[in-house]
Amino acid sequence: MKISLVARPKKNIAFVFFVPEKSAACDQPLAAFLGKAERTYLRAAEGSLRLGEGETRTLIMPGTGRKAILIGAGAPSGVLHRKAGLLARIAVQAARKEKIERFACYADPGTDPEATRDAYETVAANLLMANFEFVKYKTPPPEGFSFVKEVEMAAAKGPAGRDIAEGIRRGTIVGEETNACRIIANTPGGDMTPELLADHAANAAKRAGGIKVTVFDEKKMKALGMGGVLGVGKGSDSAPRFIILEYLKGAKGEKPVVLVGKGVTFDTGGLNLKPGEHIYEMHMDMSGGAAVIHTLIAAARLKLKANIVAIVPAAENMPSGSSYRPGDLLKTMNGKTIEVLNTDAEGRVILADALEYAKKFNPSLVVDVATLTGAAIAALGLHYTGLFATDASLEERFRAAGEAVNDPVWPLPLNEAYEEDVKGTFGDWANTGKPGAGGGASTGAAFLWQFIKGYPWVHLDIAPRMTATDREYLAKGAAGAPVRLLVRILESATR
């Protein structure tokens, strides 16, 4: 999809009007580009329309045959409001339904330059996200798949227009990388093994430029003492990999932000085999790894003046004669042992080595991203990522960024009380909490905390946001969380 800023939309291109309550599309600036007969028809048609927020109606203009999509925008708040991203998705979905390949909408310039750039970054990213569908394995229909090819945003020239254009530029990159994350998360496990994930990361980094790629094989991981990653991966015919991407374009000596992503490319649960209804979609258990890879790629394409490292421990959790077992004791990179109580709590096991390795970079902040617990879904439903932070300022910062880009997070408790629930009997730490203790999302976070203490740290449990919900106006499958959130955090740190 091409998104461009124009002074005047193309002739006969479809128009999209976002109509607030007690307002009319025919009174909006975009309507000035309609012919007289079209404006007369639009005014008459609107007299009988009452659109609720998010509701759409498509009109066909007399004479020209131009299509106009009217979208209820709810209470007046201006296009800079956070919900603009959701309205952008609705517009694309409505256009795709009508087989509209090109449409124009009005771009409200706002008054604050940075707020304008941020708002249109969000709008552009969401336009691209709504235009995505994972069709790689589908046979195209005779008429082809329905996608929007171009969106024109009409706005006056000048400084405000340049701010909108810059927002579109940034948002296009963020949207493309969010969709790239969704592609590899949606890819079947047989086509996205740990080795193939490492190849994907290397190829993406090469295209972006300026990124150093290092991949450890089993021999190197054994030499480093990464017993967590090796333990989880040893039941599979697909060998584990440890992926490191380094983008170092900040000040020399500046401590980097390290992003760590869970890369379980398929999770059967191991010997604690998942039931049939829960094993489907487990090729997406590497969504955290996909997110941090493409967050770093987005940062490189945006040319952020920052030092950023992405780490992905990649393994496949399979049941076989060589699988790790309940009762096994795995020695991690920092020398501490993990007592395996359940082989289906594998994500935290591989992340233990990755968090320890992250310390080598002397980071200013470590953020791990993982589809870690079903307990996070039980606590939050499917609308928020679970947020665990080591201090209140980090919690506030991530919440604000999530709200700004409509990639929301919600805080859950993390403190020493939960450490008691993950202390091992025969090893240092147990990979599940005590039976009946509850609070599984917090005990999972408390386990990870043991491997990153002493550093500013945020844990994002994206299990609730692994897949898109029906009311998000996105295609089924991976949602791409939290790429937009992480990019906004990195952007704000460089301003």
N, C-alpha and C positions, 0 to 999 in steps of 0.2 A: 504494500500500500504506500502510495506517495501522498504526503501531507504537505500542503504548500500554503503560503500566505499570499493573497491576491487583493488587488484594489477593486476588481470587478469580476464576478464569476463568469464562467464560460456560458455562452448562449445555450439555453434549453437544458442546462445541467439540473438535476434534481435539487430541491432545496429542503433543508431540515430546519424547522423552527422549534426552539425550546420555549415553551409558553408557560410563564408563571401564572399563579392564580390571579384572577381579576385583571388579566392582561390579554392582549390579542396579537396574534402573529402578524396581522395586516398593519399593525402600528410599529413593528420592529424595523430596525435599519435594513435588514436583509430584504424586506418587502419592497424597498425602493428600487430594487433591480428587476422586479416583475413588471410586465406590461400593464396598461390601464385595465384591460379586460380581466387579466389574472388577478389584480388587486381587488377588483369589484367582486369577482367570484369568491375569492378567499374571505372577504368581509362577510358576504352573505352566508357562506358555508359555516363560518365560525359562530354565527348567531345561534345555531342549534347544537353546538358542541360543548360538552362539559368534560374536559379531560382531567382525570385524577393524576396524581404524581406517578410518572412512569408509564402511563397509558399512551398509546399511539393511535394515530389515524392518518391514512394516506388519501390524499386528494389528487385528482387528475385535472389539470388546468385546461380551460377551453381554448381552442385555437392552437396552442403550442403543443399540448399533450404533456407538458412538464408535470412531473410528479412532485408533490410537496408532502413531506412527512411532518406532522405536528406531534410534539411530545410534551405531555404535561410535566412541568418542572416544579410543581408544588409552590410553597410559599416563596415570595420574591426574596432572593438572596444574592443574585448576581452570579455570573459564570465562574467567579473565583472561589465560590464555595466548594467544600470538599466533595459534595455530591456530583460536581461536574464530571468527574471521572465515570461515575455510574451512568449518568445521562449520555455520555459519549458512547458507552457500550450499547445502550439501548438504541441509539441512532444507527450504529453499524448493524446490529442484529435486525432492526426493522428494514434497513436497506437491503441486506442480504435476502431477507424473506421476500421482498418485492423484486429481486433480481436487478437491483440498482447497482451499477458498477462505479458511478461517480456522483458525488453530491457536494453541495456547498452549505456552509453554515456561517453565522456571524461570529466574529471574535471580539469580545468586549475587552478593550485594552486595560481597564483598571487604572489605578493611580500610583501604585507602588511598583517600581521596576522589578525588584527581586520577587515580590509576590506574584507579579504577572508572569515572570519566567517560570517560577515553580508551578503555578497553576496550569500553564500550557504544557509543561513537561508532563504533568499528571494526565491532562486531557489526551495528548498525543500517545502516551504509553497505553492508555486504556482503549483508544481507537484501535491500535494494533492488536492488543490482547483480544478484543471482541472479534477481530477479523481472522483469528487463528482457529484452525480445526486440524486435528491430527488425522490426515487422510493418506498417509504414506503407504498404508497396506490396503487401501480401497481401490477398486476399479472405478475410474471416473465415469459418471453417467454421460449419455450422448451429448447433453448440453453443457457438460463440464460442471465443476463445483462452483457454487456461488460465493464469490468474494468481492469485496469492494476494492477497486483498483486505485481510486484517487479521492481525496477529500480536500476541498478548497476552503480556506478560512478567510472570509472577507473582512478586511480591516483597513482603516486609514493608514497612510504612510506616516513616518516620523519616528521619534524615539520609542513610543509605545509599541508601534508595529515591529520595531527591531527586537524589543523584549519578547513579544509573542513569537517571532521567528526563532529566537534563541531557545525559547521553551520548547518549540516544536522540534528543533534540532536535537536537543537533549532527550526529549521524550521519545523520539523515534529510536534512538539508540537503546534507551531503557526498555521500550516495548519489544524491540527485536531480540534483546538478550533475555528478557523474560520468556518470550516464546521459544527461544533456543533451549532454555532450561526445561520448558514444558515438553519439547520434542524428545529430549533424551530421557526425561522421566517417564514419558509415555511409551518409549521403545521397549518391546518385550525383552525379558531377561536374557533369553537366548541370544539376542542381538546386542546386548549391552552388558557383557561380562566385565569383571574388573579390568582386564587387559584392554578391552575395547573402550571402556570409559577413560582409561589413561590415554589411549590414542586420540579419543575425541578431544580431551582437554588440551593435548599437545597441538592438535591441528587448529583448534579455536584460538589458542594463544599465538600461533604462528601467523594467522590471518590478522589478528589485532595488532601484533608487533609490540616490541618493547617488554616482553615477558620471558623470564627464565623458567624453564620447565625441568623438573627432576622427578624421576619415577624410580622408586625402590622395588626390586623384586624380592622373592622370598629369602634369597641368600643374604641380601643387604639387611632386610628386616630382622633376620635371625642374628646377624652380627650386632645390631643395635638393641637387641633384647625386646623386640616388639611381640611379646607372647600373646597379647590380646588379639591383635589382627591375625596373627598366624593361627591361633587357636580356633577362632571362628571360621577361618577360611579353609582349614585342613580337610573338611568333609566334602569339599567340592572338587570336581575335575578342573574347574577354572581357578587358576592360582590367584591369590590376593595381590594387590598392588597398593603402594603408598604414594600418592600424587602430591607434588608441591609446585605451586605456581608463585613466582615472585615478580611483583610489579613495583619497582623502586624508583619513583620519579619525584619523591619529596626531597626535603632538605637532607643533605648528607649527615648521617648520624642520627637522624630523627627516628624515634622508635616506631615500628610499623603497627598497623592494625592487622591482626591475624584472624582470618575467617576459617573455621573448621567445619566441614560438612560430613555427615554420616553417608557413607557410600556402600550400603548393602544392596548389591545389584539384584539380588532376589533373596527373599527371606521366607523359607519354608517353616521356620521355627526350629529347624534342626531336629534332634531326637525328640524334643518336646514339640512334636508336629502340630502345626496350626490346624484347626478344623476347616472343613471345606469352604464354609462361608467367609472365612477370614484370610484364606490364602490367596484369593483373587486380588489382583492389583498390587501384589507384593513386589512386582518389578519396580514399583514406585518408592520402595524403601530407600532408594538412593537419592530422593528428592532434595535432601539437605546438601549432599555433595554437588548435585546439579546446580543448586542455587548459588553456592559460593564460587563455583567455577565461573558462572556467567555474571555474577556480580563483579568479579575481578576483571573479566573481559569488558564489561560495560565501563568500568573505571578507566581501563586503558583506552578505549575508544573515545571516552569523554576527555581524555588527556588530563585527568585530575593530578594536581601536584601533591601526591601522597605516596607513602610507602605502604604497600598492602601485600599480604601473603595469604594464599588460599591453600589449605591442607585437606586432602580427602583420603581417609583410609578406606580402601575399597575391597570388599570381600563378598563372597556368596555363601549364605548359610544353608547348607544342605545336609540331609540325613544320609549317612553311609557308614560303612565299617570303620572309616577313619575319622568320623565326626568327633568333635569334643563332646563330653558327656556331663550330665548332672553329677556333681561331686568332684569334677576336675578342679585343679588349682593352677591357674595361669599366672605366670610371672610377667609383670608388665615392664615397660621401659624404665620406670623409676625404681624398680626393685620390689615394689609392693605386689602382693598376690591377690588375685580375684578368685573367690570361691564361687563356682558355677552352681547355682541352685536351679536355674532354668535356662536352657539353651536358646529360648525365644527372647531373652533379654540380652541380645547380642550387640545391639547398637552401642550401648554404653561401654561394652567391653573393648570394641575397636576404638572408640573415642578416647578411652583412657590413654592409649599410646599416643594418639594424635595430640591431645592436650599437653601431654608431657613434652612431646617434640616441639610444640609451639613455643615453649619457654626458651628454646635455643635462639629465638629471634629477639629476645628481650622486649616483648611487645608492650605498647601503650594500652592496648585493649585486645582481649580475645573474645570472639563471638562464635559460639558453636550453634549449628543448625541441624536439627535431627527430627525425623519422624520417630520420636522416642517411645511414647506411651499412649495406650488407649485410655489411660486415666485422664490425660489432658482433654480428650474428647468428652469423657464423662463430666468433667468439670466445666468445660467451656462450650460444648456443642461444636458446631462446624463454622463458626464465624470469627473466631479469634485464635491467633497463635499464643501459646503459653509463654509468658515472659518471666525469667528468673534473673535477677541482677544482684551484684554484690554491694551496691549502694543505691540510695534513693535518687541521686542525680542521674545515674545511668538509666534507671527505671523511667524517670520522667522524660529523659531525652528520647528513648525508644518509643514510648507511648505517643509523644507529640509527633515524631516522624511518621509513625504508622498511621495516625489519624490524617496527617497532611496528604499522604499518598493513597489513602484508602487500602492500606495493607496492615490492618490493625492487630495490636497485641494487647494482652491483658495480664497483669502481674499475678503471680502465685507465690506462696511463701517458700523461702529458702533460709534456713537457719540451722544451728547446731542440734536442735531437737531431732531433726530427721536423720542425723548421722547415726544415732543409736540403732535406727531401723535397718541400716545397711552394713553394720559391723559383722564380719564373718565369724564363724565358729572355729574353723580350721585354717582359714586364710585371713588376710587383713580386712578385705571388704567383700561382701556378698553382692551378687549382681541382681538380686531382687530384695525387696523389703521383707520384714518379718510378716508371717501369715496373720491376716486380720488387722494389720496396722493401718491399712488404707493409705490415702495420700500418695498414690503411686507416682504421680507426676513430680511431686516434691522429693520423694525418696530417690527417684531417678536422677534428679538434679543434684541432690546431696551426694550421690555416688560420684558424679562427674566432678563435683567441687573438690573432691579429695586430690584430684590430679592437676589442679590449676590454682590452688590456694596461693595467695600472695600477689596475684595479678588482678587488675580490673577485668571482670568477666561477665558476660551475658550468655545465658543459655536460652535458645528459642526452640520450644517443642512444637514443631509444625505438624504433628499428627492431625490436629483438627483441620488444617488448611492444606492437606496433601492433595485433595481433589476439589474441583469447583462444585458449588451447590447450585440447585436449580434456579435460584433467584439472583444469581450473579451475572446473568447474561453473558456467560462464557460457555465455550464448548465443553462437553464432558471430558473428564480426565484431569490431568495435572493442572493445578492452579497457578504454579509459578511463584508461590510465596517462599521466602520473603525478599525476592530480588529488589523490588522497588523500595522497600523499607531500608535495606542495607545500602543501596546506592544513595538514598537521601541522607543517611547517616554519614557516609563518606564525603558526600558533597558539602554538607554543613561543616565538616571538620576542616575543609580546605578554603573556606570563605574568610 
